[in-house]
Amino acid sequence: MEQFDIAIIGAGSGNMIINRKFADKKVAIIEADKFGGTCLNVGCIPTKMFVGSADAAQHVLGAERFNLSAQLNGVDWRGIVSRIFGRIDGNVAAAEQFRRDNDNVTVFKSHAHFVSDHVLELIDAGDEANSPAAVAEQRISADQIVIAAGGHAHIPDHLSQLPAVMDGSVVLHTSDDIMRIEQLPQRMVIIGSGFISAEFAHVFSSLGVEVTVVARADALLRRHDVAVSQQFTQCAVEQWDVRLNTTVIDIVATSDGARVVLSDGSAVECDSILVAAGRNPNTPGLGLHNTSIEIDEGGRVIVDEYQRTSAQGVWALGDISSHWQLKHVANHEARVVQHNLLNPQNLKAARHDAIPSGVFTSPQIATVGLTSAQAQELGLDVVESTVDYKEVAYGWALADPVGFCKVIVERSSGLIVGAHIVGAQATTLLQPIVQAMSFAVPAADLARGQYWIHPALTEVVENALLRVRL
């Protein structure tokens, strides 16, 4: 059994850990799928590249409000797919080859299965020509192990066990494969009410697909601040066929696609179905029952503030252990684990405060910190301030688009505890607030202690801060 100093399970953010400071360490990187993980292959990066095409299409389709005459003459779906994944797949291959070229690193194209806390069985390995050490069902051991195995798209049992799905006559797509379909569908049903649903509804509808969103909740993006959820739901209803308080009770194959039967007694004909029901951690199959590594009720590996698991010398990061499921969080945790592996006597804790997130839909959404409901639940005495895009000059330039900036400030300290932006460039506009929250800059200081470019769209943030009355 080959012994390693460090074994890393997963080559997404886990692959960031190893740099020149580990040159004296013998390292194993175990990845059964593609280097780059969810973000590079099926998540953040390709989806935002598709959003780029969707946004461009919307600019054309919305030209009339700027007194322009324009039309979208066609969509080259295969060209879009080829452009996006031609670039991504090249980066994936280069990332793997770079690691194979590291003298101190062995890449195993395998599934890792724990035999004990520090012994791994490598199953279904391949590519022995490029990685001679990787052979089927071999075992390795490591002094330190990092679990960075990510997550996978979730398909609820009541959908996967429908007869038409089980016999293969109807295919349920997820975010893992929908971006590589051969042809652009004419009609698509998207099942789900979260950010994955919102982003893909924007992408496909902008490219000319008739989109129906089926949500069992009474609003979309319900985990967001209520003002965000209400505004976005209203915008969604105006753009797409949105079925709220509705579930799928059956799916039947038809000659040209499928019929999705809904709980309200209606049915929707479509030629493509996307299940956007979230993602689950990849803990099943890791053999954690053979270890002292603890998991929570959601199947996530439990870690402390230093990203240590309950097994000594075993660490975890990213979607396998974090409910945030955000690439920037996984990257931060990877840097923390990197430091702690190199400095065991001077451990660094991960920061999980002021974590921003964005939804690249139409309109765009960005959020950080507490919602109004969460602030109330915590018993905080807060002041809220909201400014609409149409109240600032650049909002006029954008022809008065839907949008607002809402800030939530603690009365006693004057510190921002939450912010929520809906509208154009929301994810960019949020960053000054994230910075202020990270460095404990009071709202008044952020508003008055610097220049804000006039008449940039950032004035919507400035004005929201100026209107805070403590």
N, C-alpha and C positions, 0 to 999 in steps of 0.2 A: 504494500500500500504506500503510495507516494505521499510525502509530507510537504505541506506548504506553510509559509509564514502567514499568509492571508488568502482567504478564498472569498470571492465576491459573487453572489448569486444575482444575476441580472445586470445587463449592460446598458441600462438607461442612465439615470443619474449616478448609479453605482460605478459606472465606467469613469466618472470624473475624479474619483478618489485618487487613483494611481497617477503620480507624477514623478519627476526626477528625484524627489526626496525619498522615494521608495526603491531606488535603484539597487539597494543592498538586500531587498526582500524578495523572496520567491513567492510569486503571486499567481493564483488561479482565477480566471474570469469564466464563469459558467453561464452560458446563454443559449437556450434551446431555439430561440427565434431570431429576431433581428436586433443588431446593435442600434442603440438610440431609444429603445423602449417605446412606450405609448406616445410620448410627445412627438418624436420625429417621424414615426411610422403611421400612426392612426389618430393622433390627437392634435395638440396645439398647432403645430407647424403646417401640416397639410390642410387642416380645416381653415386656418386663417388665409392660406393661399387661395382656397376656394372662395372664401369671403371676399377676397380682393376682386375676383371676377364678378361676384354678385354685386358688390358695391359699384363697380364700374357700370354694370348693366342698369342698376338703379339710377345712377346719374343720368344715363340716357333716357330712361323711362320717365324721370321726373323733370326733364328739361323744360317742360311747358311752364312751370311755375316761375322760371327765370326769363320768361318771354322768348324762349328758344324753341325752334322746331327741329325735333330729332326723332329718330326711330331706331329700334334694335332690329337689324336685318336678319340675324341668325346667331346661333350658339354652336360653336365647334366643341362639343363635349369631349370627344376623343383627343382633340388638341389640348384642351385644358388639362385633362388627366395626364397626358404625355408630358406636358410642360412641367407640371407639379411633381410628378413622381420620377420623371427623368432626373430632376435635380435631387430629390430626396434619396432615391435609391443609390445614386452615386455617392452621397454623403454616408449612407449606411455602410456601403462596401468599403469606403475609405477608412471609416472608424474601426471596422473590424480588422482590416489589413494593418492599420497602424499598431494595434495591440499585438497582432501576430508577429510583427517585426521587433517588438520589445524583447530583448534577450532574457529578461527576468520574468516574463509573463507567459503563461500557457493558457490558450483559449480552448475551452471545452464546449463543443456544440452539443449540449446535453441538458436533460432535465435533472435537477438536483433533488435528491431525496435523503433527508437526514436519517442516519442509522443510530446516531447518538449525538450529543451536543457538538462534537467536533469531528465527526466522521460523516462523510457524504457519499452516497451511492450515485453514480452518474449513469443515467439510463437513456437508451436510444441515442447515443452519441454518433456523430458522423464526421465526415471530412477528415478521415485519418491521414490523407496525403499531406494536408497543411498543418495538421496537429497530431503528430505521431503518438503523443501521450493519450489522446482521446480514443478510447476503445469502448465498446458496448459494455455496460454494467460493470464498470470498474469502481473501486472505492478510493477516495483520497481523504486525507485528514488535514486540518489546518489549526494553527494556534489561535487565529482570529478569523471569524466569519462575519461577513456583512450580508444581510438579507435585503436585497433591493429588487425583488422580483415583480414589483408593480401590480397591476390589476387587469381585469378583463371585463368586457361588456356583459351585462346581465340581461338574460331573457327570462321573465317570470315563468314559473311552471305552468300556469294556466294557459299560456300561449304556446310554449314548446310542446305541450302534450295534446294540442288539438290534432284531430285525425289528419287533416290536410298538411299539417306541418310535419307530423311524424312520418307520413308516407312519402314526403318529398315533393308533393304536387304544388306546394306553396313554400317559397323561400322567405324566411324572415331575416332581413339584413340588420346589421348593427353598424355602429360607427367604425368597427374594425374592417368592414369590407365595402360599405356603401360608396366610398369615394373611388373605387376601382371598377364599378359596374361598367359593362360594355357600352350601353346606350343610355341616353338621357330619357327617363320615363316621361310619359305624358301626365300621369296621375299618380300621386304618392300619398299614402297614409302614414303619418308619423304618430307613434304611440308613446306618449310621455309629455310631461309638462315642465321639465327642467331645462338647464342651459344647453344640453345636447340637442334636444328637440328644437329649441329656439334658434340655435345657430343653423341647423340643417334646413329648417323651414325657410329661413331667410335665403340660404344658398339656392335651394331648388326652386323656390317660387320666383326668385329674381331671374333665374335662367329659363323661365317659362313653364315650369311644371305646376299643375293644379295640386295644391297641397291641402290636405285635411289633417288637422291636429286633433287627436283624441286624448283627452285629459280626464282622469277620474276626479281631480280636484275641481273646486269652483273658480280657480284662477290659475294663471301660469306664473312660474317662478315664485312660488309661494314661500320659499325659504328666504327670499329677499325682503327688504323693508316693504311694508304694506303699500306705501306710496309708489314704489317701483313696480310691485306686482300689479297694482291697479292700472297704472299708466301703460305698462307693457301689454297687459291683457286687452286693454282697449285698442291699442295699436294692432295687436295680432288679429283681433276680430275684424278689423278693417282691411287686413291684408289677405288673410287665409280663412278657410272654412274651419272654424274652431268649435269643437264639441266638448263643452265643459260638463262636469258631473256625469261622465259617460265612461263605460268600460267596454272592452271587446269581449263578446261572448262566443263568437265563432268566426272562423275564416274558411271560406269555401273556394276551391279552385274553379276558375272559369276558363273559357276558351282563349281569352286574351289577357289573363291575369288572375285577379282574385276579387272576391266580394267579402268585405269586412262587415260582419253583423254586429250591431251595437246594442247596448242595454236599453237605449231609449226607443227601440223598435225599428230604427232605421238601418240602412245598409249603405256602404260606400264602395263603389267599383273603383278598382285601381290596378295598376300594373307593377307596382313596387310597394313594399311595406318596410318601414324602418322602425325598429324597436329602440327607443331612446329612454330606457328605464334605469339608467345609471350604470356604475361599474362596481365590481366587487374585488377585494384583494385576492391575489393569487396564492393564498395559503393552502387550499386543498391540493394534495399531491406532494407537498413538501415534506411530509412525514414528521410533522412537529409533535405528533403524539409519542414519538420515540425520544423526545428531548424534555428538558425542563423549561422550554420556551413557552410562555403563556400567551394566549390570545384572548381578545374580548368577545362579546356576544356577536359583534359584526364580523368576526373572523379576522380582525386585524391583529398583528403582532403588537403586544404591549411593550412600550419603551419608557424609560425615564427621561429626565431633562437632557441627559447626555447622549441619548439615542441607544442606550444599552438595553438589551432584553433581560429577562430574568435568568438567562444562562450566562455564566461568566465567559467573557471573551466573544460573545455573539452580539452583534449590533443590527439595527434595522433602520431603514429610512424610506421615505417616499410613500407611494400608495399602498404598500404592503402594511404600513403601520400608521399612516396619517389619514384622518378623516377629511383633510383639506383637499386631497387629490389635485394638487396644483404643482406644475413643474417648478415654479420658482421656490416653492416650499421644499420640494425634493432636492433641488440644487443646494439650498441653504443647509439642509440636513446632511447632505453629502460633504459639504465643506466642514461641518461640525465633526462628523465621523472621521474625516481625513485628519483634522487637527488632533483628535483624541487618540487615534491610532499611533500618531507620531509623538504625542505628548501624554503618556498615560499617567504621569504625576501632576499634570496641570490641565485637567479636563475643562472643556468649554461646553456651556449649556446652549441648547438651541433656543432661538427666540421665536415665539409663536404669537406675538402681539402685532397689531397693525398689519395684518396680512390682507393685501388687496386682491380683488379678483375681477375679471371682466367677462362679459357675455357679448360676443361679437355677432350681434343680430341686428335687426332693424326695428327700433333705434338701438344703438349701442348702449351698453350698461356697464357701470363700474361701481364698485362698492368696497368699503373698508370699515372695520370696526363694528360697533353695535347698531342694531336696528332700533327703531323707537320702542317696539315691544320688548326687546331684550333689556334696554335701559330701564324700562318700567319694572320688569321682573326683578332686576337687580336692586330696585329701590333708589336709583340715582335721581337726583334733582337736576334735570337738564333743561336747556333752552334749545329750541329748534328754529332754523331759519331756512327758507326755501326761495330761490330765485329762478324764474323761468328763462329759457334761452331768449325768448322774444323780448325780454326786458333790456338786453344789451345790444350794442350796435352791430356786433358781428352776427348776432342772431337775426338782425334785419337783413344783413348781407346773405344769409342762408335762407332768406324768404320765410322767416318766422317758423322754424321747424319745431316739432314737438321736442321738449326737453326741459330739464330742470336740474339744479344742484341743491341738495339738501344737506345741511350740516347739523350735527347734534353735539352740543357743548355742555360740559359739566359746569353748573353755575358756580360752585365754590372755588374751583381751580382755574376756570376759564380754558381748560384743555378740551380739545376735540376728542370725542369718544366714538364718533361714527360719521360717515359721509356716504352719500348715495347720489350718483349722477346718471341721468338718462338723457341720451341724445348724441349728436355728432361729436366725435373725438373724446368721448367720455373717459376712455381708459387712459388717455394722455392727460386730460384735465385733472384727474384724480391725484396725480403724483405729488404735487405740492402738499396736499393734505396728508398723504402717507408719510412724507418726510417730516411734517410738523408733528404728527402723532408719534413717529419713531424717536424723535429727539425732544419730545415734551415742550414744543413751542406753543404757547397759548394762541388761541384763535385771533385775539386782537393784535398780537405781535406779527403773526403771519399776514394779517390783512394790511397793517399799517407800516410794518417795518421794512418794506421793500417796494420797488416800483413794479407795477403791473402794466404790461404793454397795452396801450390803447390804439385801436379798438379790437384787440385780440379776443378770442372766445374765452380766454382765461378770466375775463372780467365777470363771467357768471359765477366763478368761484370767489373772486374778490368781493363781489357784492353780497353774496350769501354770508361771507364772514363779517362784512361790515354791518350787516343787519342783525347780528346777534346782540341781544339786549340782556345782559347779565343782571 
